[in-house]
Amino acid sequence: MEKEDTAEFEQNLIHVKASLLGLWGTVNEMQAKIMGERLRDVQPVKTDNPAKIAGKKSQYKPRMKPNPTDELVIRELSRGGYIAIPTIAGTIGRTRTSVYNSIYNLQRMGYSINTKQVSGIGRRYRKIFKLEGKRNHA
């Protein structure tokens, strides 16, 4: 008697799963239809004339003084040897992106940062960096 109950239960379970799959298919179709209607109702945003935009100056002003992250990067780079970005990021507790940005900003501020290309085979570093001297005053 237990085998018959188990077989009936499995059959009912298969019917429920099939019904749910059909229901999810219907829900996905309705969602796609609603999103399509919403996208059709959206009007494009009017922008300024590109000629006017080309004449405008950028809002970005480069920093002239190192921020705290820059100072930590300077400390790590000035230790003497070449060092990779992920190593600096792990040592100072910042993200790799913020370290890349700091190095870029330090170069713009006049710091002499040497870059050395290394083999990029596998997951190895491709560039390593080193601070030479304190700052270029050129």
Sequence and secondary structure as in RCSB ss.txt:
>XXXX:A:sequence
MEKEDTAEFEQNLIHVKASLLGLWGTVNEMQAKIMGERLRDVQPVKTDNPAKIAGKKSQYKPRMKPNPTDELVIR
ELSRGGYIAIPTIAGTIGRTRTSVYNSIYNLQRMGYSINTKQVSGIGRRYRKIFKLEGKRNHA
>XXXX:A:secstr
 HHHHHHHHHHHHHHHHHHHHHHHHHHHHHHHHHHHHHHHH        HHHHHHS  S    SS  HHHHHHHH
HHTTSS B HHHHHHHHT  HHHHHHHHHHHHHHT  EEEEE    TT  SEEEEE SS    
